[in-house]
Amino acid sequence: MLIIPTSAEIDSLKEMRINEYLKTINWLKKNVLDSNIIFIECVSKGESYIENYYPVYYSSCHKNHFNNKGANLGLSLKKFFLENKIDDELIVQFTGRYNFISDTFFSCMRENPDYDFYGKLIGDQYFTGCFAMKKEYMVEWLNTTDWEELNFKMINIEKSLRDYVILKNLNCYHLDKINIDCNIFGNGTLLDRRII
């Protein structure tokens, strides 16, 4: 299993964000010892403090003119898989600022190993703050999605993911609760805090 938390080192609420990333790093080091972990830095082009704990891949493809943060995330993930040979069959992707409060998500995957996708439905979309997908489907979704169109039409990455999962008729494990603590931002401003 490959775990790819994403980070975006920006100045807005910088101290709070650093503390969130460090909390996630500490949790991973204590609770997820048997997995390959690589952070994807989506904005900064190098020298992240995260390198002191885990390898960091710098996607260097952030488009400042994009209003759709999910489209930028999709571009970063796509570039990561294009430039890195990944042997792991299952990919866990989550927002590195979000903090797990239990290992519910990882336990579900260990106890139910034969699914193509693990995630939480919120309405008719998937929560993209934390989900897992078999690598072949993750790569296909990232490569067949038009991220420019998603940005232009302001289509949520959550909807794009749900549409792909339905189109491919993936075998899904839907969690009622992931048990992840999320500070939700909008244009750099803290909007909400939820446990999902």
SERO-4910 file (N, C-alpha, C, O; in steps of 0.05 Angstrom, whole numbers):
BEGIN
 pado doro    nc1    nc2    nc3   cac1   cac2   cac3    cc1    cc2    cc3    oc1    oc2    oc3
  Met    A     17    -24      0      0      0      0     18     25      0     37     27     16
  Leu    A     12     43    -18     25     69    -19      7     90     -8    -17     92    -16
  Ile    A     17    106     11      1    128     23     13    154     12     37    159     16
  Ile    A     -4    170     -1      6    196    -11    -10    219      0    -30    228    -12
  Pro    A     -2    228     24    -14    253     34     -5    276     17     18    277      7
  Thr    A    -22    296     14    -15    320     -1    -10    343     18    -23    345     39
  Ser    A      8    360     10     13    385     25     14    408      6     19    405    -18
  Ala    A      8    431     17      9    456      1     21    477     20      6    489     37
  Glu    A     46    482     18     60    501     36     55    529     25     68    538      6
  Ile    A     36    543     38     29    570     31     30    587     56     32    577     79
  Asp    A     30    613     53     33    632     76      8    635     92     10    640    116
  Ser    A    -15    631     80    -40    635     95    -43    615    118    -41    591    114
  Leu    A    -47    625    142    -49    608    166    -26    588    168    -30    565    175
  Lys    A     -2    598    162     21    580    159     27    564    184     31    539    183
  Glu    A     27    576    208     34    562    232     13    540    238     21    518    246
  Met    A    -12    546    234    -33    526    239    -29    503    220    -32    479    228
  Arg    A    -24    509    194    -20    488    174      4    470    181      2    446    179
  Ile    A     26    482    189     50    467    196     43    448    219     51    424    218
  Asn    A     29    458    239     22    441    262      4    418    253      7    395    264
  Glu    A    -14    422    234    -31    401    224    -15    380    210    -19    356    214
  Tyr    A      4    388    193     21    369    178     38    353    198     40    329    195
  Leu    A     49    366    218     66    352    238     50    332    254     59    311    261
  Lys    A     25    339    260      7    321    275      2    296    258      2    274    268
  Thr    A     -3    300    232     -7    277    214     18    260    212     16    236    213
  Ile    A     41    273    210     66    258    208     70    241    233     77    217    231
  Asn    A     66    252    256     69    238    281     50    214    283     57    192    292
  Trp    A     25    218    274      5    197    275     13    174    256     12    151    263
  Leu    A     22    181    232     30    161    213     54    145    223     55    120    221
  Lys    A     73    158    236     97    144    246     90    125    269    104    105    273
  Lys    A     69    130    283     60    113    305     41     91    296     40     69    308
  Asn    A     25     96    276      2     79    270      3     65    243    -11     45    239
  Val    A     20     74    224     21     62    198     50     55    191     64     70    177
  Leu    A     59     33    202     87     26    200     94      8    176    117      5    169
  Asp    A     74     -4    164     78    -25    144     73    -14    115     67    -30     97
  Ser    A     74     12    111     66     23     85     88     42     75    103     54     90
  Asn    A     88     45     49    105     64     35     90     91     37     67     93     30
  Ile    A    104    112     46     92    139     48    109    159     34    133    162     39
  Ile    A     96    174     16    109    196      2     90    220      2     67    217     -8
  Phe    A     98    243     12     82    267     11     85    279    -17    106    279    -29
  Ile    A     63    290    -27     63    305    -52     59    334    -45     37    342    -36
  Glu    A     79    350    -49     77    379    -45     67    392    -70     80    391    -91
  Cys    A     43    404    -68     29    414    -92     36    443   -100     30    451   -122
  Val    A     48    459    -82     53    487    -88     83    494    -87     94    504   -107
  Ser    A     96    489    -64    124    496    -61    141    480    -80    134    457    -87
  Lys    A    163    492    -89    180    478   -108    204    464    -96    221    453   -110
  Gly    A    206    465    -69    229    451    -57    234    459    -28    223    479    -18
  Glu    A    250    443    -15    260    447     12    237    448     33    236    467     49
  Ser    A    220    429     33    199    427     53    210    415     78    227    397     77
  Tyr    A    201    424    101    209    413    127    199    384    129    209    369    146
  Ile    A    179    376    113    169    349    113    190    329    106    189    305    113
  Glu    A    210    338     90    232    320     82    247    309    106    261    288    104
  Asn    A    245    322    129    258    312    154    245    286    164    256    272    181
  Tyr    A    221    280    153    205    257    163    199    237    141    200    212    146
  Tyr    A    192    246    117    184    228     96    194    240     69    200    264     67
  Pro    A    197    223     49    203    233     22    181    252     12    158    248     18
  Val    A    189    272     -2    170    292    -13    174    293    -44    197    296    -54
  Tyr    A    152    291    -58    152    295    -87    141    323    -92    119    329    -83
  Tyr    A    156    339   -107    147    366   -114    135    366   -142    149    362   -161
  Ser    A    109    369   -143     96    367   -169    102    391   -187    103    387   -212
  Ser    A    106    414   -176    114    438   -192     96    443   -216    106    452   -237
  Cys    A     70    438   -213     52    442   -235     28    459   -227      8    461   -241
  His    A     29    471   -203      7    487   -193      1    511   -212     20    525   -220
  Lys    A    -24    514   -219    -32    536   -236    -47    557   -220    -69    553   -211
  Asn    A    -33    579   -216    -44    601   -200    -71    611   -210    -88    621   -194
  His    A    -75    610   -236   -100    620   -248   -124    601   -244   -147    609   -249
  Phe    A   -119    577   -234   -140    558   -229   -156    567   -204   -144    571   -183
  Asn    A   -182    569   -206   -199    575   -183   -208    549   -170   -217    549   -147
  Asn    A   -206    527   -184   -214    501   -174   -191    486   -162   -174    476   -176
  Lys    A   -189    486   -135   -167    473   -121   -166    443   -127   -144    432   -128
  Gly    A   -189    431   -131   -189    402   -138   -176    397   -165   -163    376   -168
  Ala    A   -179    415   -184   -166    411   -210   -135    413   -207   -121    397   -220
  Asn    A   -126    431   -190    -97    432   -185    -87    407   -171    -66    396   -177
  Leu    A   -103    396   -152    -96    371   -139    -94    349   -159    -75    333   -159
  Gly    A   -114    347   -177   -114    326   -198    -89    328   -215    -77    307   -222
  Leu    A    -80    352   -223    -56    355   -239    -31    345   -224    -14    332   -236
  Ser    A    -30    351   -198     -7    342   -182     -6    312   -180     16    300   -182
  Leu    A    -29    300   -175    -30    271   -172    -23    258   -199     -8    238   -200
  Lys    A    -34    268   -221    -28    258   -247      2    258   -253     13    239   -263
  Lys    A     14    281   -248     43    284   -253     59    265   -236     79    253   -245
  Phe    A     51    261   -211     65    242   -193     66    214   -205     87    202   -206
  Phe    A     43    205   -215     43    178   -226     57    176   -253     67    155   -260
  Leu    A     57    198   -268     72    198   -294    102    196   -289    116    184   -306
  Glu    A    111    208   -268    140    210   -264    152    190   -244    176    189   -240
  Asn    A    135    173   -232    145    154   -212    135    126   -218    111    122   -224
  Lys    A    153    107   -216    145     79   -219    135     69   -192    149     69   -172
  Ile    A    109     62   -191     96     53   -167     89     24   -169     75     15   -187
  Asp    A    100      8   -150     94    -21   -150     70    -28   -133     57    -49   -137
  Asp    A     63    -10   -114     41    -16    -96     14    -19   -111      9     -3   -130
  Glu    A     -2    -37   -103    -28    -42   -117    -50    -23   -107    -67    -15   -122
  Leu    A    -48    -16    -81    -69      1    -70    -57     28    -62    -36     30    -50
  Ile    A    -71     50    -69    -62     77    -64    -82     90    -45   -106     91    -49
  Val    A    -71    101    -23    -87    117     -4    -79    146     -9    -55    153     -7
  Gln    A    -98    163    -15    -93    191    -19   -109    207      2   -133    203      5
  Phe    A    -96    225     16   -110    243     34    -96    269     37    -73    272     31
  Thr    A   -111    289     47   -101    315     52    -84    314     77    -94    307     99
  Gly    A    -59    321     75    -40    318     97    -46    335    121    -37    330    143
  Arg    A    -62    356    118    -70    373    141    -92    360    157    -96    367    180
  Tyr    A   -106    340    146   -127    327    160   -115    306    178    -97    291    170
  Asn    A   -125    304    203   -113    287    223   -131    263    230   -154    267    238
  Phe    A   -120    239    227   -135    215    235   -138    215    265   -119    220    280
  Ile    A   -162    208    275   -166    206    304   -169    176    312   -171    170    335
  Ser    A   -168    159    292   -167    130    297   -158    117    271   -155    130    251
  Asp    A   -152     91    273   -144     77    248   -167     63    234   -163     44    220
  Thr    A   -191     74    238   -215     62    225   -211     57    195   -218     35    186
  Phe    A   -201     77    181   -199     75    152   -180     52    144   -186     35    127
  Phe    A   -157     51    158   -137     30    151   -146      2    160   -140    -17    147
  Ser    A   -160      1    183   -171    -24    192   -191    -36    172   -191    -60    166
  Cys    A   -208    -18    161   -228    -27    141   -215    -39    117   -224    -59    107
  Met    A   -193    -27    108   -179    -38     85   -166    -65     91   -166    -83     75
  Arg    A   -153    -67    115   -140    -92    122   -161   -114    125   -156   -137    117
  Glu    A   -184   -108    137   -204   -128    142   -222   -135    118   -235   -156    117
  Asn    A   -221   -117     98   -237   -121     73   -219   -116     49   -222    -95     36
  Pro    A   -201   -134     43   -180   -128     23   -187   -130     -6   -171   -123    -23
  Asp    A   -211   -139    -13   -217   -145    -41   -233   -123    -56   -246   -130    -76
  Tyr    A   -232    -99    -47   -247    -77    -60   -229    -60    -78   -204    -59    -74
  Asp    A   -241    -48    -98   -227    -30   -116   -224     -2   -105   -206     13   -112
  Phe    A   -243      6    -88   -245     33    -79   -256     33    -50   -274     18    -43
  Tyr    A   -244     51    -34   -253     55     -6   -257     85     -2   -240    101     -7
  Gly    A   -281     92      7   -286    120     11   -313    125     25   -328    107     31
  Lys    A   -318    151     29   -343    160     42   -359    177     22   -349    196     11
  Leu    A   -384    169     18   -402    185      2   -413    208     19   -422    204     42
  Ile    A   -413    231      8   -426    254     20   -445    264     -2   -437    277    -21
  Gly    A   -471    259      2   -490    265    -19   -485    247    -43   -484    222    -41
  Asp    A   -481    259    -66   -475    243    -91   -446    246    -99   -440    242   -123
  Gln    A   -429    253    -80   -400    256    -87   -384    242    -66   -393    236    -44
  Tyr    A   -358    236    -73   -340    224    -54   -324    245    -39   -316    265    -51
  Phe    A   -320    241    -14   -302    258      2   -274    252     -7   -264    229     -5
  Thr    A   -260    272    -19   -233    268    -29   -212    276    -10   -188    276    -16
  Gly    A   -219    283     15   -200    288     36   -186    263     45   -165    264     57
  Cys    A   -198    239     39   -186    213     45   -201    192     30   -225    188     34
  Phe    A   -187    178     12   -199    155     -2   -176    137    -10   -153    144    -10
  Ala    A   -183    112    -19   -163     94    -29   -174     80    -54   -198     76    -57
  Met    A   -156     74    -72   -164     62    -98   -142     45   -108   -118     51   -104
  Lys    A   -149     24   -122   -128      8   -135   -113     25   -155   -125     42   -168
  Lys    A    -87     21   -157    -70     38   -173    -79     40   -202    -80     62   -213
  Glu    A    -87     18   -214    -94     19   -242   -118     38   -247   -119     52   -267
  Tyr    A   -137     39   -228   -160     56   -231   -153     85   -225   -162    104   -238
  Met    A   -136     89   -204   -127    116   -197   -113    129   -221   -119    151   -228
  Val    A    -95    114   -233    -80    125   -256    -98    131   -279    -96    151   -292
  Glu    A   -116    112   -285   -135    117   -307   -152    141   -302   -156    157   -320
  Trp    A   -163    143   -278   -180    167   -271   -164    193   -275   -175    212   -287
  Leu    A   -140    193   -265   -123    218   -267   -116    224   -296   -116    248   -304
  Asn    A   -111    204   -312   -103    208   -340   -126    214   -359   -122    226   -380
  Thr    A   -150    205   -352   -172    209   -370   -189    234   -363   -207    241   -378
  Thr    A   -184    246   -340   -199    269   -332   -186    294   -344   -161    297   -343
  Asp    A   -202    312   -355   -193    337   -366   -193    358   -344   -213    370   -338
  Trp    A   -170    361   -331   -168    379   -307   -172    408   -315   -182    424   -298
  Glu    A   -165    416   -339   -170    443   -348   -200    448   -350   -210    469   -342
  Glu    A   -215    428   -361   -244    430   -363   -257    431   -335   -275    446   -330
  Leu    A   -247    415   -317   -257    415   -289   -254    443   -277   -272    453   -264
  Asn    A   -231    456   -282   -227    483   -272   -246    502   -286   -259    518   -272
  Phe    A   -247    501   -312   -263    520   -327   -293    518   -320   -306    539   -317
  Lys    A   -303    494   -317   -331    490   -311   -337    488   -281   -359    484   -273
  Met    A   -316    491   -265   -318    490   -235   -332    464   -227   -351    465   -210
  Ile    A   -323    442   -238   -334    416   -230   -317    406   -207   -292    406   -208
  Asn    A   -330    397   -185   -316    387   -162   -300    362   -169   -309    345   -184
  Ile    A   -276    359   -157   -260    335   -160   -276    312   -147   -274    289   -156
  Glu    A   -292    318   -127   -308    298   -113   -329    285   -133   -334    261   -132
  Lys    A   -340    302   -150   -359    292   -170   -345    277   -192   -354    256   -201
  Ser    A   -322    287   -200   -306    273   -220   -299    245   -211   -301    226   -226
  Leu    A   -291    242   -186   -283    216   -175   -308    198   -174   -306    174   -182
  Arg    A   -330    208   -165   -355    192   -164   -364    183   -191   -371    160   -195
  Asp    A   -363    201   -211   -371    195   -238   -353    172   -249   -363    154   -262
  Tyr    A   -327    173   -244   -309    153   -254   -315    126   -241   -317    105   -254
  Val    A   -319    126   -214   -325    101   -200   -350     88   -211   -351     63   -214
  Ile    A   -371    104   -216   -396     93   -227   -391     83   -255   -401     61   -262
  Leu    A   -377     99   -272   -372     91   -300   -358     64   -301   -364     47   -318
  Lys    A   -339     59   -284   -323     35   -284   -336     12   -267   -326    -10   -267
  Asn    A   -358     19   -254   -372     -1   -237   -353    -14   -218   -352    -39   -215
  Leu    A   -337      2   -204   -317     -8   -185   -331    -21   -161   -352    -13   -152
  Asn    A   -318    -41   -150   -327    -54   -126   -319    -36   -102   -295    -34    -96
  Cys    A   -339    -24    -90   -333     -2    -70   -340    -11    -41   -359    -25    -36
  Tyr    A   -323     -2    -23   -328     -5      5   -334     23     15   -316     40     17
  His    A   -359     28     23   -367     54     33   -366     55     63   -379     39     77
  Leu    A   -351     74     73   -348     77    102   -369     97    112   -374    117     99
  Asp    A   -381     91    135   -399    111    147   -383    133    159   -391    157    159
  Lys    A   -359    127    170   -342    147    183   -313    139    178   -305    116    180
  Ile    A   -297    159    171   -268    155    167   -253    161    193   -232    150    198
  Asn    A   -265    178    210   -252    187    234   -227    204    228   -205    198    238
  Ile    A   -231    224    212   -210    243    206   -220    271    212   -242    279    205
  Asp    A   -203    287    225   -209    314    234   -200    333    213   -177    334    206
  Cys    A   -219    349    203   -214    366    179   -219    396    185   -242    403    193
  Asn    A   -199    412    181   -203    441    180   -208    447    150   -189    444    134
  Ile    A   -231    456    143   -239    461    116   -233    491    109   -242    509    123
  Phe    A   -218    495     87   -211    522     78   -226    530     53   -235    512     38
  Gly    A   -228    555     48   -238    566     23   -223    591     17   -224    611     32
  Asn    A   -207    591     -4   -191    614    -12   -172    623     11   -169    647     16
  Gly    A   -161    604     25   -142    610     47   -154    617     73   -140    622     93
  Thr    A   -181    618     75   -195    625    100   -207    600    112   -219    583     98
  Leu    A   -205    597    138   -217    575    152   -247    577    152   -258    597    162
  Leu    A   -261    557    140   -290    558    138   -304    541    159   -325    549    169
  Asp    A   -293    518    165   -307    499    181   -288    478    192   -266    475    181
  Arg    A   -296    465    213   -281    442    223   -301    419    228   -322    422    240
  Arg    A   -294    396    217   -312    373    218   -296    347    223   -272    346    215
  Ile    A   -308    328    236   -298    301    237   -314    285    217   -338    282    220
  Ile    A   -301    274    198   -314    259    177   -308    229    179   -317    213    163
***
